[in-house]
Amino acid sequence: MTGTGIWDWGEMHGPVRKTLEGKENQNAYLTVCMALCLGVVLSLCLTLIDGVRRNGARMEVECVTEIGLQSIMAEYHRELMRQYNLFAIDTSYGTDRCSKTQTEEHLRSYLEKNLNYEDIFLSDYLYRDFLALSLEQAQLTKVSLMTDFDGAVFRRSAVDAVKADTGLGLLEEIRQWMGVIEVNGLEEGKEEEEKQRIDQEIDAYDGMRVQVEEEEWETLSIRNPTAALEEKRRLGILKLVLEDEGALSTGVLDLDSLVGNRMRRGQVNRGSMGMEEQTGMEGMVERFLFQEYLLRYMGHYGAENSQHALHYQVEYLIAGNESDVDNLRSVANRICAVREAANAIYLLSDEEKQTQIRLAAELVCTLVALPELTPLLEGAILLGWAFAESIYDVRSLLAGGRIPLLKDRESWHYSLSGALDGGLKEDTREGEGLSYEDYLRIFMMFTDKDTITARAMDMVEADIRKTPGNEAFRLDGCCTEMEAYITMGSRYGFQYEVTRQKSYY
C-alpha cells in the first residue's frame, strides 16, 4: 500500500502465489496417501472375500455331506422296520444284487443335487455360484452288515430296539430258574430211559416159569401197572396235550436258501467295520434283552402271527426244524422231560406218596408171589406217576396256565389211581409259577447264542421275503453303519476332504 491509500497489486503477488503452491503440494500428498491406503484396503477386502469363500465352501461341504448321509440313512428298509423295528439300508434296493456301490451311487446323487443351483428360481439372473463347488469323489470306505461277527450286529440292532422299555428284573428270575434246573439235572432226560430199563426188567418176568412145588411149575403173568401210561406215551406228546392236533400250523421253511445255511457255507457278504463284543454281566444283559426282543416280535404257540413264514417262530429258534409241527413237538417234549424230572424229585421227597407207591408195588408182588420184584415196581410206578403229572403240566402251559418249577403238595394234581388209569384228559386249572413263555426263555438261554441268532435271522429273512417286492431280500445286504470318504473341489482352486461315520445306533 502506498501513501495515497491505493493497493499495489504487484506487491501482493508473491505471498499469494506461495500460498497457492502450498495448497497444491498438500493435494498431492493426499492423493499419494489415498492411493497407498486404497491398495491396503483393497488387499484386505480381497483377502476377506477369499477367506469368506474358503470358509463358506468348507461349511457348504460339511452341510452337503451331512445332508447326503442323512438322506442315505433315511432310505432304511420300510418292511424290516415295520415288522421287526430294525433300521438298516438294503443295499440291493429291491434288486437281486447286494452291493455298497449302489449305495455309493445314491450318495453321489444326493451330494450332486445339493451342490446344484439350477433348481433355484431365476438362478441365471439373480444368483451367482459364489463357491463353485463340485463333487470329485464319494466312497464308502467301511460298512457294517447285519450278519457281521456271526450276527452280533443283528443282535445289537435288536437290543437297541427294546432296551429303552425293558426292565431287567426278569433276568434275575431266569438265572434262578436255570440254577434250579442245572442243580437238579432236570434237563438230563434220564427219567424216560430209566423207565424203559425198569419196564424191560419187569417184562422179563412175564411168561417166566417158576417152580411152585417140588414137581409143579407155573408160568407167571405179570402186567406192569404203568402199561396204560406207556401206551399213551407212544401216541406222542402233542396228542396227549392238545385237543385237536390237526388244527396246528402246517408252515414249513426252505432252510437252504436262508441266511443261516449261507453263513455256514461262507456265502454271505461281509462288512469291514470293527465291533466290540459284550462279556460278563454286560453280555448276559445283552443276551436277555435280545431274547426279550425275539419274544416281542416273533410268534409262538398261543401268540401266533399268521403273516409270518412260520407261526411258531420262537419254537424254531429253540428246535431248528423246518416245520411248525416238528418245532412245537420238540419244545413240548423238552418241557415234558423237565417236568417229569421235577415231578420225580417231588415224589421222592413226599413220604405220603412214597407210602402209596410202596403199597401199590407190594400188592402186585403179593399177587404174583415175587417179593423181589417190589423195588422194580416201585420205580416204575414212581416214574409213571411223574410222567402222568408232566402231561397235565404241559397241557396247562400250552393252555396259557402256570406251573411251579418244583411242585409241592398243594400244586400236585393227579392221584396215584388217576395217573395209573391212563386217561390223562382232565381239565387244567389256574395256578402259579412259570408260564409257557418262561420255559421258552429258559430254553433260549440254554441254546447257543450264535445258533439262536442265526435262526432268528432266518425268520426275519423268510418273513420279509413274503412281502411284495422283497423276494430276493438278504440280511447280509443290510447296512447298519457306514464310513464315507468324500472329496469336493472348487473352480477357485480349493479342495476339501471329509470323512464321516453314520449309524442307526
TIFIKE-473976 format. One record per residue (C-alpha): residue number from 1; x, y, z. Coordinates in steps of 0.5 Angstrom, whole numbers, plus 2048, in hexadecimal, padded with zeros to 3 digits. Example, Ala and Ser with C-alpha at 12.3 -4.5 7.8 and 13.67 -1.06 7.14 Angstrom:
@num->1&east->819&north->7F7&up->810 $
@num->2&east->81B&north->7FE&up->80E $
//
This chain:
@num->1&east->800&north->800&up->800 $
@num->2&east->803&north->807&up->7FE $
@num->3&east->801&north->80D&up->802 $
@num->4&east->7FC&north->80F&up->7FD $
@num->5&east->7F8&north->809&up->800 $
@num->6&east->7F8&north->805&up->7FA $
@num->7&east->7FA&north->7FE&up->7FA $
@num->8&east->800&north->7FC&up->7F6 $
@num->9&east->7FD&north->7F5&up->7F3 $
@num->10&east->804&north->7F4&up->7F1 $
@num->11&east->807&north->7F3&up->7F8 $
@num->12&east->802&north->7EE&up->7FA $
@num->13&east->803&north->7E9&up->7F4 $
@num->14&east->809&north->7E6&up->7F7 $
@num->15&east->805&north->7E4&up->7FE $
@num->16&east->7FF&north->7E1&up->7FB $
@num->17&east->803&north->7DD&up->7F6 $
@num->18&east->807&north->7DA&up->7FB $
@num->19&east->800&north->7D8&up->7FF $
@num->20&east->7FD&north->7D5&up->7F9 $
@num->21&east->803&north->7D1&up->7F7 $
@num->22&east->803&north->7CE&up->7FF $
@num->23&east->7FC&north->7CC&up->7FD $
@num->24&east->7FE&north->7C8&up->7F7 $
@num->25&east->803&north->7C5&up->7FB $
@num->26&east->7FE&north->7C3&up->800 $
@num->27&east->7F9&north->7C0&up->7FB $
@num->28&east->7FF&north->7BC&up->7F8 $
@num->29&east->801&north->7B9&up->7FF $
@num->30&east->7F9&north->7B7&up->800 $
@num->31&east->7F9&north->7B3&up->7F9 $
@num->32&east->7FF&north->7AF&up->7FB $
@num->33&east->7FC&north->7AD&up->802 $
@num->34&east->7F6&north->7AB&up->7FF $
@num->35&east->7F9&north->7A7&up->7FA $
@num->36&east->7FD&north->7A4&up->7FF $
@num->37&east->7F7&north->7A3&up->803 $
@num->38&east->7F3&north->7A0&up->7FE $
@num->39&east->7F8&north->79B&up->7FC $
@num->40&east->7F8&north->798&up->803 $
@num->41&east->7F0&north->799&up->804 $
@num->42&east->7EF&north->795&up->7FD $
@num->43&east->7F4&north->790&up->7FF $
@num->44&east->7F1&north->78F&up->806 $
@num->45&east->7EA&north->78E&up->803 $
@num->46&east->7EC&north->789&up->7FD $
@num->47&east->7EF&north->785&up->803 $
@num->48&east->7E9&north->785&up->807 $
@num->49&east->7E5&north->784&up->801 $
@num->50&east->7EA&north->77E&up->7FF $
@num->51&east->7E9&north->77C&up->807 $
@num->52&east->7E1&north->77C&up->806 $
@num->53&east->7E2&north->778&up->800 $
@num->54&east->7E6&north->773&up->803 $
@num->55&east->7E3&north->772&up->80A $
@num->56&east->7DC&north->772&up->806 $
@num->57&east->7DE&north->76D&up->802 $
@num->58&east->7E0&north->769&up->808 $
@num->59&east->7DA&north->76A&up->80B $
@num->60&east->7D6&north->768&up->805 $
@num->61&east->7DA&north->762&up->804 $
@num->62&east->7D8&north->760&up->80B $
@num->63&east->7D1&north->761&up->80B $
@num->64&east->7D0&north->75E&up->804 $
@num->65&east->7D4&north->758&up->807 $
@num->66&east->7CF&north->757&up->80D $
@num->67&east->7C9&north->758&up->809 $
@num->68&east->7CB&north->753&up->804 $
@num->69&east->7CD&north->74E&up->809 $
@num->70&east->7C6&north->74F&up->80D $
@num->71&east->7C3&north->74E&up->806 $
@num->72&east->7C6&north->747&up->805 $
@num->73&east->7C4&north->746&up->80D $
@num->74&east->7BD&north->748&up->80B $
@num->75&east->7BD&north->742&up->806 $
@num->76&east->7BC&north->73D&up->80B $
@num->77&east->7B8&north->736&up->809 $
@num->78&east->7B1&north->738&up->80B $
@num->79&east->7AE&north->731&up->80B $
@num->80&east->7B4&north->72F&up->810 $
@num->81&east->7B3&north->735&up->814 $
@num->82&east->7AB&north->734&up->814 $
@num->83&east->7AB&north->72C&up->816 $
@num->84&east->7B2&north->72C&up->81B $
@num->85&east->7B3&north->733&up->81D $
@num->86&east->7BA&north->732&up->81A $
@num->87&east->7BD&north->738&up->816 $
@num->88&east->7C2&north->736&up->810 $
@num->89&east->7C3&north->738&up->809 $
@num->90&east->7C2&north->733&up->804 $
@num->91&east->7C8&north->734&up->7FF $
@num->92&east->7C4&north->730&up->7FA $
@num->93&east->7BF&north->735&up->7F9 $
@num->94&east->7BA&north->730&up->7F7 $
@num->95&east->7BE&north->72C&up->7F2 $
@num->96&east->7C2&north->725&up->7F3 $
@num->97&east->7C9&north->728&up->7F4 $
@num->98&east->7CB&north->72B&up->7FA $
@num->99&east->7D1&north->730&up->7FA $
@num->100&east->7D4&north->736&up->7FD $
@num->101&east->7D5&north->739&up->7F6 $
@num->102&east->7CD&north->73A&up->7F5 $
@num->103&east->7CD&north->73E&up->7FC $
@num->104&east->7D3&north->742&up->7FA $
@num->105&east->7CF&north->744&up->7F3 $
@num->106&east->7C9&north->746&up->7F8 $
@num->107&east->7CE&north->74A&up->7FC $
@num->108&east->7D1&north->74E&up->7F6 $
@num->109&east->7CB&north->74F&up->7F3 $
@num->110&east->7C9&north->753&up->7FA $
@num->111&east->7CF&north->756&up->7FA $
@num->112&east->7CF&north->759&up->7F3 $
@num->113&east->7C8&north->75B&up->7F4 $
@num->114&east->7C9&north->75F&up->7FA $
@num->115&east->7CF&north->763&up->7F6 $
@num->116&east->7CB&north->764&up->7F0 $
@num->117&east->7C8&north->76B&up->7F0 $
@num->118&east->7C4&north->76A&up->7EA $
@num->119&east->7BD&north->769&up->7ED $
@num->120&east->7BD&north->770&up->7F1 $
@num->121&east->7B8&north->775&up->7EE $
@num->122&east->7BC&north->779&up->7E8 $
@num->123&east->7C2&north->777&up->7EA $
@num->124&east->7C5&north->779&up->7E4 $
@num->125&east->7C3&north->781&up->7E5 $
@num->126&east->7C3&north->781&up->7ED $
@num->127&east->7C9&north->77D&up->7F0 $
@num->128&east->7D0&north->77B&up->7EE $
@num->129&east->7D3&north->775&up->7F1 $
@num->130&east->7D8&north->778&up->7F5 $
@num->131&east->7DB&north->772&up->7F8 $
@num->132&east->7DB&north->76E&up->7F1 $
@num->133&east->7DC&north->767&up->7F5 $
@num->134&east->7DB&north->760&up->7F1 $
@num->135&east->7DC&north->759&up->7F3 $
@num->136&east->7E2&north->756&up->7F2 $
@num->137&east->7E1&north->74F&up->7F6 $
@num->138&east->7DC&north->74C&up->7FA $
@num->139&east->7DE&north->745&up->7FD $
@num->140&east->7DC&north->740&up->803 $
@num->141&east->7E3&north->73E&up->806 $
@num->142&east->7DF&north->73A&up->80B $
@num->143&east->7D9&north->737&up->80C $
@num->144&east->7D5&north->732&up->812 $
@num->145&east->7D1&north->72D&up->810 $
@num->146&east->7CB&north->729&up->814 $
@num->147&east->7CF&north->723&up->813 $
@num->148&east->7D6&north->725&up->815 $
@num->149&east->7D9&north->722&up->81B $
@num->150&east->7D4&north->71C&up->81B $
@num->151&east->7CE&north->720&up->81B $
@num->152&east->7D1&north->724&up->821 $
@num->153&east->7CF&north->72B&up->81D $
@num->154&east->7C8&north->728&up->81C $
@num->155&east->7C8&north->727&up->824 $
@num->156&east->7CA&north->72E&up->825 $
@num->157&east->7C5&north->730&up->821 $
@num->158&east->7BF&north->72C&up->824 $
@num->159&east->7C2&north->72E&up->82B $
@num->160&east->7C2&north->735&up->829 $
@num->161&east->7BA&north->735&up->827 $
@num->162&east->7B8&north->732&up->82E $
@num->163&east->7BD&north->735&up->834 $
@num->164&east->7B9&north->73B&up->835 $
@num->165&east->7B3&north->738&up->837 $
@num->166&east->7B5&north->731&up->83A $
@num->167&east->7B6&north->730&up->841 $
@num->168&east->7BC&north->72B&up->844 $
@num->169&east->7B8&north->729&up->84A $
@num->170&east->7B6&north->722&up->846 $
@num->171&east->7BD&north->721&up->844 $
@num->172&east->7BF&north->71F&up->84C $
@num->173&east->7B9&north->71A&up->84C $
@num->174&east->7BB&north->717&up->846 $
@num->175&east->7C2&north->716&up->849 $
@num->176&east->7BF&north->713&up->84F $
@num->177&east->7BA&north->70E&up->84B $
@num->178&east->7C1&north->70C&up->847 $
@num->179&east->7C4&north->70B&up->84D $
@num->180&east->7BF&north->706&up->850 $
@num->181&east->7BF&north->702&up->849 $
@num->182&east->7C6&north->701&up->849 $
@num->183&east->7C7&north->700&up->850 $
@num->184&east->7C1&north->6FA&up->850 $
@num->185&east->7C3&north->6F8&up->849 $
@num->186&east->7BC&north->6F9&up->846 $
@num->187&east->7BF&north->6F9&up->83F $
@num->188&east->7C3&north->6F3&up->83F $
@num->189&east->7BD&north->6EF&up->83D $
@num->190&east->7BE&north->6E9&up->840 $
@num->191&east->7B8&north->6E7&up->843 $
@num->192&east->7B5&north->6E4&up->83D $
@num->193&east->7BB&north->6E0&up->83B $
@num->194&east->7BB&north->6DD&up->843 $
@num->195&east->7B3&north->6DC&up->842 $
@num->196&east->7B5&north->6D8&up->83C $
@num->197&east->7BA&north->6D4&up->83F $
@num->198&east->7B6&north->6D2&up->845 $
@num->199&east->7B0&north->6D0&up->840 $
@num->200&east->7B4&north->6CB&up->83D $
@num->201&east->7B7&north->6C8&up->843 $
@num->202&east->7AF&north->6C7&up->845 $
@num->203&east->7AD&north->6C5&up->83F $
@num->204&east->7B3&north->6C0&up->83F $
@num->205&east->7AF&north->6BC&up->845 $
@num->206&east->7A8&north->6BC&up->841 $
@num->207&east->7A8&north->6B5&up->83E $
@num->208&east->7AD&north->6B2&up->842 $
@num->209&east->7AC&north->6AB&up->845 $
@num->210&east->7AD&north->6AA&up->84D $
@num->211&east->7AD&north->6A4&up->851 $
@num->212&east->7A7&north->6A4&up->856 $
@num->213&east->7A8&north->69E&up->859 $
@num->214&east->7AD&north->698&up->858 $
@num->215&east->7AB&north->696&up->851 $
@num->216&east->7A6&north->69B&up->84F $
@num->217&east->7A8&north->6A1&up->84B $
@num->218&east->7A4&north->6A7&up->84A $
@num->219&east->7A4&north->6AD&up->844 $
@num->220&east->7A4&north->6B4&up->847 $
@num->221&east->79F&north->6B9&up->844 $
@num->222&east->7A1&north->6C0&up->846 $
@num->223&east->79E&north->6C6&up->844 $
@num->224&east->7A2&north->6CD&up->845 $
@num->225&east->79E&north->6D1&up->849 $
@num->226&east->7A0&north->6D7&up->844 $
@num->227&east->79E&north->6D4&up->83E $
@num->228&east->799&north->6D8&up->83C $
@num->229&east->79D&north->6DE&up->83D $
@num->230&east->7A2&north->6DB&up->839 $
@num->231&east->79D&north->6DA&up->833 $
@num->232&east->79B&north->6E2&up->834 $
@num->233&east->7A3&north->6E4&up->834 $
@num->234&east->7A3&north->6E0&up->82D $
@num->235&east->79E&north->6E4&up->82A $
@num->236&east->7A3&north->6EA&up->82A $
@num->237&east->7A2&north->6F1&up->82F $
@num->238&east->79E&north->6F5&up->82A $
@num->239&east->798&north->6F0&up->82A $
@num->240&east->798&north->6F0&up->832 $
@num->241&east->799&north->6F7&up->833 $
@num->242&east->795&north->6FA&up->82D $
@num->243&east->78D&north->6FA&up->82C $
@num->244&east->78E&north->6FA&up->824 $
@num->245&east->795&north->6F9&up->822 $
@num->246&east->792&north->6FA&up->81A $
@num->247&east->791&north->701&up->81C $
@num->248&east->798&north->702&up->81D $
@num->249&east->79C&north->707&up->818 $
@num->250&east->79F&north->703&up->811 $
@num->251&east->7A4&north->708&up->810 $
@num->252&east->7AB&north->706&up->80D $
@num->253&east->7B1&north->709&up->80C $
@num->254&east->7B6&north->709&up->806 $
@num->255&east->7BC&north->709&up->80A $
@num->256&east->7C1&north->708&up->805 $
@num->257&east->7C0&north->70F&up->802 $
@num->258&east->7C0&north->713&up->808 $
@num->259&east->7C6&north->716&up->80C $
@num->260&east->7C8&north->711&up->811 $
@num->261&east->7CA&north->70C&up->80C $
@num->262&east->7CD&north->711&up->807 $
@num->263&east->7D1&north->713&up->80D $
@num->264&east->7D3&north->70C&up->80F $
@num->265&east->7D5&north->70B&up->807 $
@num->266&east->7D9&north->712&up->807 $
@num->267&east->7D5&north->715&up->802 $
@num->268&east->7D3&north->71C&up->806 $
@num->269&east->7D5&north->723&up->804 $
@num->270&east->7DA&north->726&up->80A $
@num->271&east->7DB&north->72D&up->80C $
@num->272&east->7E1&north->730&up->80E $
@num->273&east->7E0&north->734&up->815 $
@num->274&east->7E2&north->731&up->81C $
@num->275&east->7DE&north->72F&up->822 $
@num->276&east->7DF&north->72E&up->829 $
@num->277&east->7DB&north->728&up->82C $
@num->278&east->7D8&north->729&up->833 $
@num->279&east->7DA&north->724&up->838 $
@num->280&east->7D9&north->722&up->83F $
@num->281&east->7D3&north->725&up->842 $
@num->282&east->7D2&north->72A&up->83D $
@num->283&east->7D2&north->724&up->838 $
@num->284&east->7CD&north->721&up->83C $
@num->285&east->7C8&north->727&up->83C $
@num->286&east->7C9&north->728&up->834 $
@num->287&east->7C7&north->721&up->833 $
@num->288&east->7C1&north->721&up->838 $
@num->289&east->7BF&north->728&up->834 $
@num->290&east->7C0&north->724&up->82D $
@num->291&east->7BB&north->71E&up->830 $
@num->292&east->7B6&north->723&up->832 $
@num->293&east->7B6&north->727&up->82B $
@num->294&east->7B5&north->720&up->828 $
@num->295&east->7AF&north->71E&up->82C $
@num->296&east->7AC&north->725&up->82B $
@num->297&east->7AD&north->725&up->823 $
@num->298&east->7AC&north->71E&up->822 $
@num->299&east->7A7&north->719&up->823 $
@num->300&east->7A6&north->713&up->827 $
@num->301&east->7A1&north->70E&up->828 $
@num->302&east->79B&north->711&up->82B $
@num->303&east->79D&north->718&up->829 $
@num->304&east->79E&north->716&up->821 $
@num->305&east->79E&north->71C&up->81B $
@num->306&east->79B&north->719&up->815 $
@num->307&east->79F&north->71E&up->811 $
@num->308&east->7A6&north->71A&up->813 $
@num->309&east->7A9&north->715&up->80F $
@num->310&east->7A8&north->710&up->815 $
@num->311&east->7A3&north->711&up->81A $
@num->312&east->7A8&north->70E&up->820 $
@num->313&east->7AE&north->712&up->81F $
@num->314&east->7B1&north->712&up->826 $
@num->315&east->7B0&north->70A&up->826 $
@num->316&east->7B4&north->70B&up->81F $
@num->317&east->7B9&north->70F&up->823 $
@num->318&east->7BA&north->709&up->828 $
@num->319&east->7B9&north->703&up->824 $
@num->320&east->7BB&north->705&up->81D $
@num->321&east->7B7&north->700&up->819 $
@num->322&east->7B4&north->702&up->812 $
@num->323&east->7AC&north->701&up->814 $
@num->324&east->7A8&north->705&up->81A $
@num->325&east->7A5&north->6FE&up->81C $
@num->326&east->7AC&north->6FB&up->81D $
@num->327&east->7AF&north->701&up->821 $
@num->328&east->7A9&north->701&up->825 $
@num->329&east->7A9&north->6FA&up->827 $
@num->330&east->7B1&north->6FA&up->828 $
@num->331&east->7AF&north->700&up->82D $
@num->332&east->7A9&north->6FC&up->830 $
@num->333&east->7AE&north->6F6&up->831 $
@num->334&east->7B3&north->6FA&up->834 $
@num->335&east->7AE&north->6FD&up->839 $
@num->336&east->7AB&north->6F7&up->83B $
@num->337&east->7B2&north->6F4&up->83C $
@num->338&east->7B4&north->6FA&up->841 $
@num->339&east->7AD&north->6F9&up->844 $
@num->340&east->7AE&north->6F1&up->845 $
@num->341&east->7B5&north->6F2&up->849 $
@num->342&east->7B2&north->6F8&up->84D $
@num->343&east->7AC&north->6F3&up->84F $
@num->344&east->7B0&north->6ED&up->850 $
@num->345&east->7B4&north->6F1&up->855 $
@num->346&east->7AE&north->6F4&up->859 $
@num->347&east->7AB&north->6EC&up->859 $
@num->348&east->7B2&north->6EA&up->85C $
@num->349&east->7B1&north->6F0&up->862 $
@num->350&east->7AA&north->6EE&up->864 $
@num->351&east->7A9&north->6E9&up->869 $
@num->352&east->7A2&north->6E8&up->868 $
@num->353&east->7A2&north->6E7&up->860 $
@num->354&east->7A8&north->6E2&up->862 $
@num->355&east->7A4&north->6DE&up->866 $
@num->356&east->79E&north->6DE&up->861 $
@num->357&east->7A4&north->6DC&up->85C $
@num->358&east->7A6&north->6D6&up->860 $
@num->359&east->7A0&north->6D3&up->862 $
@num->360&east->79E&north->6D3&up->85A $
@num->361&east->7A4&north->6CF&up->859 $
@num->362&east->7A3&north->6CB&up->85E $
@num->363&east->79C&north->6C9&up->85C $
@num->364&east->79E&north->6C7&up->855 $
@num->365&east->7A4&north->6C3&up->858 $
@num->366&east->7A0&north->6BF&up->85D $
@num->367&east->79B&north->6BD&up->857 $
@num->368&east->7A1&north->6BA&up->854 $
@num->369&east->7A5&north->6B8&up->85A $
@num->370&east->7AB&north->6BB&up->858 $
@num->371&east->7AD&north->6C0&up->85D $
@num->372&east->7B4&north->6C1&up->85A $
@num->373&east->7B0&north->6C5&up->854 $
@num->374&east->7AE&north->6CA&up->859 $
@num->375&east->7B4&north->6CF&up->858 $
@num->376&east->7B3&north->6CF&up->851 $
@num->377&east->7AB&north->6D0&up->851 $
@num->378&east->7AC&north->6D6&up->856 $
@num->379&east->7B1&north->6D9&up->851 $
@num->380&east->7AC&north->6D8&up->84B $
@num->381&east->7A6&north->6DB&up->84F $
@num->382&east->7AA&north->6E1&up->851 $
@num->383&east->7AC&north->6E3&up->84A $
@num->384&east->7A6&north->6E1&up->847 $
@num->385&east->7A2&north->6E6&up->84C $
@num->386&east->7A7&north->6EB&up->84B $
@num->387&east->7A6&north->6EA&up->843 $
@num->388&east->79F&north->6EB&up->844 $
@num->389&east->79F&north->6F1&up->848 $
@num->390&east->7A4&north->6F4&up->843 $
@num->391&east->79F&north->6F3&up->83E $
@num->392&east->79A&north->6F7&up->842 $
@num->393&east->79F&north->6FD&up->843 $
@num->394&east->7A1&north->6FD&up->83B $
@num->395&east->799&north->6FD&up->83A $
@num->396&east->799&north->703&up->83F $
@num->397&east->79E&north->707&up->83C $
@num->398&east->79C&north->707&up->835 $
@num->399&east->795&north->709&up->837 $
@num->400&east->798&north->70F&up->83A $
@num->401&east->799&north->70D&up->841 $
@num->402&east->79F&north->70D&up->846 $
@num->403&east->7A2&north->707&up->849 $
@num->404&east->7A7&north->708&up->84F $
@num->405&east->7AE&north->705&up->84D $
@num->406&east->7AF&north->701&up->853 $
@num->407&east->7A8&north->6FF&up->856 $
@num->408&east->7A5&north->6FE&up->85D $
@num->409&east->79F&north->6FA&up->860 $
@num->410&east->79A&north->700&up->85E $
@num->411&east->79C&north->700&up->857 $
@num->412&east->79C&north->6F9&up->855 $
@num->413&east->797&north->6F7&up->851 $
@num->414&east->796&north->6EF&up->850 $
@num->415&east->794&north->6EA&up->855 $
@num->416&east->798&north->6E3&up->854 $
@num->417&east->792&north->6E0&up->852 $
@num->418&east->790&north->6E5&up->84D $
@num->419&east->797&north->6E5&up->84A $
@num->420&east->798&north->6DE&up->849 $
@num->421&east->791&north->6DE&up->846 $
@num->422&east->794&north->6E1&up->840 $
@num->423&east->78E&north->6E6&up->83E $
@num->424&east->792&north->6EC&up->83E $
@num->425&east->78D&north->6F0&up->83C $
@num->426&east->78B&north->6F4&up->842 $
@num->427&east->78A&north->6FC&up->841 $
@num->428&east->78F&north->700&up->843 $
@num->429&east->78E&north->706&up->849 $
@num->430&east->791&north->70C&up->84B $
@num->431&east->798&north->70C&up->84E $
@num->432&east->79E&north->710&up->850 $
@num->433&east->7A5&north->70F&up->84D $
@num->434&east->7A8&north->70F&up->847 $
@num->435&east->7A5&north->710&up->840 $
@num->436&east->7A6&north->70D&up->839 $
@num->437&east->7AA&north->714&up->837 $
@num->438&east->7AE&north->713&up->83D $
@num->439&east->7B0&north->70C&up->83B $
@num->440&east->7B2&north->70F&up->834 $
@num->441&east->7B6&north->714&up->838 $
@num->442&east->7BA&north->70E&up->83B $
@num->443&east->7BB&north->70A&up->835 $
@num->444&east->7BD&north->710&up->831 $
@num->445&east->7C2&north->712&up->837 $
@num->446&east->7C5&north->70B&up->837 $
@num->447&east->7C5&north->70B&up->82F $
@num->448&east->7CC&north->70D&up->82C $
@num->449&east->7CC&north->715&up->82B $
@num->450&east->7CE&north->714&up->823 $
@num->451&east->7C9&north->70F&up->822 $
@num->452&east->7C3&north->713&up->824 $
@num->453&east->7C6&north->719&up->821 $
@num->454&east->7C7&north->715&up->81A $
@num->455&east->7C0&north->712&up->81B $
@num->456&east->7BD&north->719&up->81C $
@num->457&east->7C0&north->71C&up->816 $
@num->458&east->7BD&north->716&up->812 $
@num->459&east->7B6&north->718&up->815 $
@num->460&east->7B7&north->71F&up->813 $
@num->461&east->7B9&north->71E&up->80C $
@num->462&east->7B4&north->719&up->80B $
@num->463&east->7AE&north->71E&up->80D $
@num->464&east->7B1&north->724&up->809 $
@num->465&east->7B1&north->720&up->803 $
@num->466&east->7AA&north->71E&up->804 $
@num->467&east->7A8&north->726&up->802 $
@num->468&east->7A8&north->729&up->7FB $
@num->469&east->7AE&north->72B&up->7F8 $
@num->470&east->7B3&north->728&up->7FD $
@num->471&east->7B3&north->720&up->7FA $
@num->472&east->7BB&north->721&up->7FA $
@num->473&east->7BC&north->724&up->801 $
@num->474&east->7C2&north->723&up->804 $
@num->475&east->7C4&north->725&up->80B $
@num->476&east->7CC&north->724&up->809 $
@num->477&east->7CA&north->72A&up->804 $
@num->478&east->7C7&north->72F&up->80A $
@num->479&east->7CC&north->734&up->80C $
@num->480&east->7CB&north->737&up->813 $
@num->481&east->7D1&north->73B&up->814 $
@num->482&east->7D6&north->73E&up->80F $
@num->483&east->7DC&north->743&up->80E $
@num->484&east->7DC&north->747&up->808 $
@num->485&east->7E2&north->74B&up->805 $
@num->486&east->7E0&north->751&up->800 $
@num->487&east->7E4&north->756&up->7FC $
@num->488&east->7E2&north->75C&up->7F9 $
@num->489&east->7E5&north->762&up->7F5 $
@num->490&east->7E4&north->769&up->7F3 $
@num->491&east->7E6&north->76C&up->7ED $
@num->492&east->7E9&north->772&up->7F1 $
@num->493&east->7EF&north->76D&up->7F3 $
@num->494&east->7EC&north->76A&up->7F9 $
@num->495&east->7EB&north->762&up->7FB $
@num->496&east->7E8&north->75F&up->801 $
@num->497&east->7E8&north->758&up->804 $
@num->498&east->7E3&north->756&up->809 $
@num->499&east->7E3&north->74F&up->80D $
@num->500&east->7DC&north->74E&up->811 $
@num->501&east->7D9&north->748&up->814 $
@num->502&east->7D2&north->747&up->815 $
@num->503&east->7CE&north->741&up->818 $
@num->504&east->7C7&north->740&up->81B $
@num->505&east->7C9&north->73E&up->822 $
//
